[in-house]
Amino acid sequence: MNKLTLIFAAALLGASYAAPVRAAEMTEKEKAMTNPYPNDFGPESLPDAVLKSYPANVQAGYKKLTSPKAGCAQCHSAARPLNSRFVEPEGGIDEAKQEAALNKMKKEQPELFKDGTVWQIETKVWSRYVKRMMSKPGCNLQKADGKSIYEFLAYDSIKRKTGANAASWAAHRKGLVDQLKAKNPKRYEELKEAKDL
Amino acid sequence: MSYRKAFIVSNALMLASFIWAFVKDFRAEWRPYQAKYYQMSADVLEKKAAAEKDEKKAAALKVEARKMRSSPMEIKQIIANDLGRFDRCVTCHVGMDEYTNPSLKNDFKENPYKSHPKIDEALVKAHPFTKFGCTSCHSGQGLATQVEPAHGWVKHWEKPMLKGAHIQGSCVKCHGDFENLKGAEIAAQGKKLFSKTGCQGCHAINGWGGVVSVELGDIADKPFERIAGYNFKNIVMDGKELKNEHHHNEWNLQNWILAHLVNDPAKVTPNDPFAHYNAEPIPPSGMPDFTQELSRADADAITAYLSGMTKEEVIPHRYHVSAPPAKEPALSGAAHGKFVFAKYGCQGCHGLDAKIGRRRFNAAGEKQAEYDEKMPEKEQLAQMNLGEEPTLPKLVGTYTHDELIHKIEMGVPASDAKKWSPKGPMPMVYMPAWKGKISKQELADLSTWLRSIAVKDESGF
């Protein structure tokens, strides 16, 4: 048996040992990409400049969200919430205040309500989603962490997706939808039919 | 050897084979049973004759006894053409032969001599043996005339005789109205339990139900070869481990169904969660463990019901008794929603009345220790077994009415679950899309009920 044969055999053995483990163990990003949303094609973090412009408590929520061991990223890529179409109106935890803010947005920024694939503006939408994720079996998020993440998502959704940033957000979000359509047309049609783009 | 000698030898061999065949037939297994039946019946008749005071009647009984004693030894056979049955069971079970025993009654207590039980009931009157044969209800191998083969306890016979309560599965084959049928009470109870525990959430029957696991509308036709014999080594029934030999008597469909109800299915079908033999890890059976919810009698009832699920048997249309679908209770709103939850078998995964999520192998749960890849496999397996389906009251309050309806309509893919062991298998059970299966009104009421049982939100945001 020559050296080359030995190396080839060793490589084969190594591959056969590693393959099963690799197939089962997927990163959250890979897992997300098996049934992707447009969100999953976007970045998994915010630019530093954007983050630094946020208040300290909001920045803390962002850190928790992106923490691979204790945050949202333990179950899915951080790209999913960061590139989401959800927008929660201002008003804190008071739903009536949020309702008033929503009505104001409808009057002042009617363009945000025209394309549901770019903006889905609803009262308490992030509150519901964060609690929903926290209710899933095995979610390690503590109440305080959940609240902090919620505060970030609600604040970020208004700052980055509406007002002066609405146009750049629309371009970004439409680009993600186009990427999904080009890369996974079947999934695109599936989400379109389910009204979940 | 000369031709003459060869001719003599071959003749001798032929004679020997004739003698061997004659002796073999003379010593056939059924003969002693038939002879004993004739003898026992003749003895009874003679006793009756001796006790009879009327001389004419006594003489008639004596004649009958003589006839019985001198009855010819023969293979007896029922030809039930419509059902394609040629049953020789009455060769040994002579008390059930309408020609030898026209009353179909006797006082013998033991098989194969005793008459058919419940002979006075409408059950037997409605199913004359000459029309239905024996195996159309009892299963077994009708043409055979030896004990083991005739009962179907031999290699390659797919329908061995049904025992005990399981025979009621035969009522289910033809009677659409079996739930109201006298004599099919156990099978009817089986259907109720099947529905109560939510089996239909994962297992459809004739297209009605979930698609998570195998359709059971033809489970009674499942070939033995598709039930891996080695799995039987994991089955404990009545405190005894079943033999795992292929084609052993215990290796039959009824035991296979029962095994999933009186054992933890994950132990019956452990598969390969650590990828020792396969390219990828394969989780054990995703079926929940019902051993704490179902008694042995409950499990037998479900087995009886499922034993009637056949598509293979040719049963003429005129033998079927149809029945209208069961009427649903007149409910509305949340009360109707609770009914809908049970109707579609949601409790199969989410627990009775949605109180607690059932096991979901290798899904992350609340009772597990933190994952550590250095943990021994046995401990990892135990942790993976602690994975669970969502407990709905904790979750449903985070949905609006419309979101919840949408969620149920679209279902949840298996890949959505967070795995406890990243290297372990994908949790097998998923929520199917119920769109088009559950009506709009049912969905609305289901959502109303689910949201009514949501735990109070104390998150503070």
Interface residues (C-beta under 8 A of the other chain):
Chain A: A19 P20 V21 A23 A24 E25 M26 K31 T34 N35 Q74 C75 I93 S127 R128 Y129 V130 K131 R132 M134 S135 K136 P137 G138 C139 K143 G146 K147 Y150 E151 A194 K195 D196
Chain B: A275 N278 A279 E280 P281 G357 R360 A363 A364 G365 E366 Q368 G387 E388 E389 P390 T391 K394 L395 G397 T398 Y399 T400 E403 H406 M410 P413 S415 D416 K418 W420 P422 K423 G424 P425 M426 D457 S459 G460 F461
